Amino acid sequence: MDRLNIGLVHPGEMGAAVGGALAGQGWTVLWASAGRGPATADRAAAAGLADAGTVADLAARAGIILSICPPHAAREVAGQVARAGFGGVFVDANAVSPETAREVAGIVGAGGAAFVDGGIIGLPPGQESGAGGPRLYLSGESGERAAEVRDLFAGTVVDARVVEGGAGAASAVKMAYAAWTKGTAALLLAARALAQAEHVADPLLAEWELSQPGLAGRAERAARSATAKGWRWEAEMTEIAASMTAAGLPGGFHQAAAEVFRRSPRAEGASSGGSGEPGDGAALDRVLGALIGRQTGRPAGQQDGSRSDR
């Protein structure tokens, strides 16, 4: 493949890590600093990304663009790229439903771009246990285009895999996977909050220790994740609910999970890749308080609308 430029919109925690993996292989990876905050700029610099200035300039210089952003921003990013007249290959690697992926395909297709659907499973490179990295599932109407994107990651810690099916197939893999991993985290927090609200937390924890050892620790980890990433997972749960409904399955499980993450308080720095609360139970106390309406400061259910530095 020719050494074309690769665009990345926008380098959050996962995006910067994926872009850094490509930059480490000698690819020129561009990002657009216009409208982004200092935390994003710091991540991009650390990953070895080159600043193109604006999305329009990035679109003019790149042959492939990767969109790795919070789910609620997927359509907005696609629209920005389409309005810039991008005619290369657009990869939507966001946690969105198959239907949303197909909508994004239509948006960028109307602007002249080819579309590859993507879904990322796993932690950013360097955060996985052991030496592994995330899996990037890819699909598209043209298997050749998906394979072209897969081959960009040869020799990197990102394990890129092509799956059969058109636009939406890779997103469906992501939705089905996260339906369990993040959905059960929300369910566990809701169960723990019920026990707290009914003043039976101690008997529940004692029973968990007898019959479900390790579950109490999982609840604490779920709370830390909820404070660090719940603002993003809320939208992901909504996308999963839509995926379920479109497939004729109940969507209520994940609508409720979205509400759990919506109510979860935000850890300092969470919107820019913060790791959340320390592992001392503080995050769990805050999340349980918020879920049952006893959180001091921010009322239960109140959202922090800040999305300025994703």
Secondary structure in CASP SS format (residue, H / E / C, confidence):
PFRMAT SS
TARGET T0000
AUTHOR 0000-0000-0000
METHOD secondary structure of the structure
MODEL  1
M C 1.00
D C 1.00
R C 1.00
L C 1.00
N C 1.00
I E 1.00
G E 1.00
L E 1.00
V E 1.00
H C 1.00
P C 1.00
G C 1.00
E H 1.00
M H 1.00
G H 1.00
A H 1.00
A H 1.00
V H 1.00
G H 1.00
G H 1.00
A H 1.00
L H 1.00
A H 1.00
G C 1.00
Q C 1.00
G C 1.00
W C 1.00
T C 1.00
V E 1.00
L E 1.00
W E 1.00
A C 1.00
S C 1.00
A C 1.00
G C 1.00
R C 1.00
G C 1.00
P H 1.00
A H 1.00
T H 1.00
A H 1.00
D H 1.00
R H 1.00
A H 1.00
A H 1.00
A H 1.00
A H 1.00
G C 1.00
L C 1.00
A E 1.00
D E 1.00
A C 1.00
G C 1.00
T C 1.00
V H 1.00
A H 1.00
D H 1.00
L H 1.00
A H 1.00
A H 1.00
R H 1.00
A C 1.00
G C 1.00
I E 1.00
I E 1.00
L E 1.00
S E 1.00
I C 1.00
C C 1.00
P C 1.00
P H 1.00
H H 1.00
A H 1.00
A H 1.00
R H 1.00
E H 1.00
V H 1.00
A H 1.00
G H 1.00
Q H 1.00
V H 1.00
A H 1.00
R H 1.00
A C 1.00
G C 1.00
F C 1.00
G C 1.00
G C 1.00
V E 1.00
F E 1.00
V E 1.00
D E 1.00
A C 1.00
N C 1.00
A C 1.00
V C 1.00
S C 1.00
P H 1.00
E H 1.00
T H 1.00
A H 1.00
R H 1.00
E H 1.00
V H 1.00
A H 1.00
G H 1.00
I H 1.00
V H 1.00
G H 1.00
A H 1.00
G C 1.00
G C 1.00
A C 1.00
A E 1.00
F E 1.00
V E 1.00
D E 1.00
G E 1.00
G E 1.00
I E 1.00
I E 1.00
G C 1.00
L C 1.00
P C 1.00
P C 1.00
G C 1.00
Q C 1.00
E C 1.00
S C 1.00
G C 1.00
A C 1.00
G C 1.00
G C 1.00
P C 1.00
R E 1.00
L E 1.00
Y E 1.00
L E 1.00
S E 1.00
G C 1.00
E C 1.00
S C 1.00
G H 1.00
E H 1.00
R H 1.00
A H 1.00
A H 1.00
E H 1.00
V H 1.00
R H 1.00
D H 1.00
L H 1.00
F C 1.00
A C 1.00
G C 1.00
T C 1.00
V C 1.00
V C 1.00
D E 1.00
A E 1.00
R E 1.00
V E 1.00
V C 1.00
E C 1.00
G C 1.00
G C 1.00
A C 1.00
G C 1.00
A H 1.00
A H 1.00
S H 1.00
A H 1.00
V H 1.00
K H 1.00
M H 1.00
A H 1.00
Y H 1.00
A H 1.00
A H 1.00
W H 1.00
T H 1.00
K H 1.00
G H 1.00
T H 1.00
A H 1.00
A H 1.00
L H 1.00
L H 1.00
L H 1.00
A H 1.00
A H 1.00
R H 1.00
A H 1.00
L H 1.00
A H 1.00
Q H 1.00
A H 1.00
E C 1.00
H C 1.00
V C 1.00
A H 1.00
D H 1.00
P H 1.00
L H 1.00
L H 1.00
A H 1.00
E H 1.00
W H 1.00
E H 1.00
L H 1.00
S H 1.00
Q C 1.00
P C 1.00
G C 1.00
L H 1.00
A H 1.00
G H 1.00
R H 1.00
A H 1.00
E H 1.00
R H 1.00
A H 1.00
A H 1.00
R H 1.00
S H 1.00
A H 1.00
T H 1.00
A H 1.00
K H 1.00
G H 1.00
W H 1.00
R H 1.00
W H 1.00
E H 1.00
A H 1.00
E H 1.00
M H 1.00
T H 1.00
E H 1.00
I H 1.00
A H 1.00
A H 1.00
S H 1.00
M H 1.00
T H 1.00
A H 1.00
A C 1.00
G C 1.00
L C 1.00
P C 1.00
G C 1.00
G H 1.00
F H 1.00
H H 1.00
Q H 1.00
A H 1.00
A H 1.00
A H 1.00
E H 1.00
V H 1.00
F H 1.00
R H 1.00
R H 1.00
S C 1.00
P C 1.00
R C 1.00
A C 1.00
E C 1.00
G C 1.00
A H 1.00
S H 1.00
S H 1.00
G C 1.00
G C 1.00
S C 1.00
G C 1.00
E C 1.00
P C 1.00
G C 1.00
D C 1.00
G C 1.00
A H 1.00
A H 1.00
L H 1.00
D H 1.00
R H 1.00
V H 1.00
L H 1.00
G H 1.00
A H 1.00
L H 1.00
I C 1.00
G C 1.00
R C 1.00
Q C 1.00
T C 1.00
G C 1.00
R C 1.00
P C 1.00
A C 1.00
G C 1.00
Q C 1.00
Q C 1.00
D C 1.00
G C 1.00
S C 1.00
R C 1.00
S C 1.00
D C 1.00
R C 1.00
END
